[in-house]
Amino acid sequence: MYQLTDKTSICYYVITFMNQLIKDTAIYSLSLYFVSLTLSGVRISGGITTFLLAGVILALLFILLRPVLRIITLPLFFLSFGSFSFIINAMILYVLTIVLPQIEISAFAFYGASFAGFSIPSASFNTFFAYVVSSIVLSLYIWAIRWVIKR
């Protein structure tokens, strides 16, 4: 008789995958919520169901599409010392906006900020750079939430 925790059982791997998918969905949904609050060019309509659905789709895209894009763009990844991963994430965000029309990423302007002697100048971002900046901010929020969960 097999147990669900037996690592030779397929049930163990299915349960592990589902647990990771649920955890990733929560992390990505919360991160998308914070990105929509932070950046004026990211608009998400439809409430909590849209955030949860976007979290599921984003988790699946990161599982299925990201490895394929990384293999295809491997030379660019090495030439840019890993910075090309933000472009890959921007591509995944673009696919998310196509699949889920309630999410819009458009051009926006950042009016600058200053804190503790550090100053960030104002800048305007066209649609392409809006996706790139959104992917960078999304990656930062995902990293921060995972860091908080591990503690």
N, C-alpha and C positions, 0 to 999 in steps of 0.2 A: 504494500500500500504506500503510495506516494504522499508526502506531506507538501504543503504549499511552500514551506521554507527550504525544501530540498533543492540544491542548486542544479541538480540534473533534471529537474522537472521544468517543463515549458511554462507552467503556471507561475513559477518563481520569477521568471524573466518578464512575463506579461504584467504581473503585479508591480515589479520594480519599475518597468517602463511607465505604467499608469501613474504610480506615485510621483515619479519625476515629472511627468506631463502636467499633473495637477499643481505641483510646486512651481514649475516654470510658468504655468498659466497665471498663477497668482502674482508672481514676480513681474512678468511682462505686463500684466494688466495694471498693476500699481505704478510701474515705470512709465507706461503710456499716459496714465493719469497725471503724473508729475510733469512729464514733458509738455502735455497740453496746458498745464498751468504756467509753465516756465516760458515757453516760446509762443509768441503771438501768431506765428505762421502755421501752427498746428491746431486744427479745429476738429473735435470729435463730437458728433451729435448722436443722440440715441440713448444716453444714460449708461447705467451700469451693465446692461446686457451687451452693449457695443464694446465696452472695455473688456468684458469677459470673453466675448467671441473673438475680439482682436488678440487677446492674450493666447487663446487656443491656436488661432491661425499663425500668430507669430512664433509660438513654440514649435509648431509643425514645420514652419518655414526654416527656422534655425536648425531643426533636426535634419530635414530633407534637402533643402536648397543650399544652405551655407557650405557643406562639404563639397558639393559639386562646383560651386563658384570659387571656392578656395583652390581646388585642383586646377580649374581652368585658368585662374589668374595667379598661379604660383610664382612665375617669374616676376610679375609686377609686385607681388607681395614681398619677395626678397629684395628687389631693387629699391623699394620704398621703406625698407626696414620695418615692415609690419603695418605701416600707416595705411596701406591699401585696404585693410580690414574695415575701415570706416566707409570706404566706397562700397564694399560688399554689403555692409549693413544698410547703406543708403539704397542699394538695389533691392534688398529684401523689404525695406520700408515702402519702396515704390510698388512692389508686387502686392504688399498688404493694402495699399490705397486703391489698387485696381480691384482686388478681390472684395474689399469692404468699402463701398463708396461713402459710408458715414464718416470716414477718416479723410481729411483733406490736409495736405501740406502745400503751402503756397509761399510765395516770396514775402519777406518781411524785413523790417528795419530794426536794428538794435541801437538804442539811443545812448549806449555807453554806461559805465558804472565806475564807481570809485570806492575803495574800501581799504582802510589802514595804510594809506600811502600808495596803494596800487591803483592804477587807472587803466580801464579798458576803453579804448576809443569807440565812437559810434561807427556802425557799419550797416550797409544794406546788402541783403542776400537775395540773389535771384532764385528761381525755383530749384535749380540743381544744387546750389550751395545750401538752400534751405533743407533739402534732404540730407546733405552731408552733416550740417550742423545738428539737425534733429537726430541723426544716427549717433553722433558723438555724445550729445546730451543723454540720449536713451542708454547708450553703453555705460555712461557714468552712473546713471540711476540704477541700472541693473547691477553694476559692480557694488554700489553702496548698499543696496538692499541685500545682496548675497553676503556682504561683509557683516551686516547687522544680524542676519539670521545665523551665521556661523558663531557669533559671540554668544 
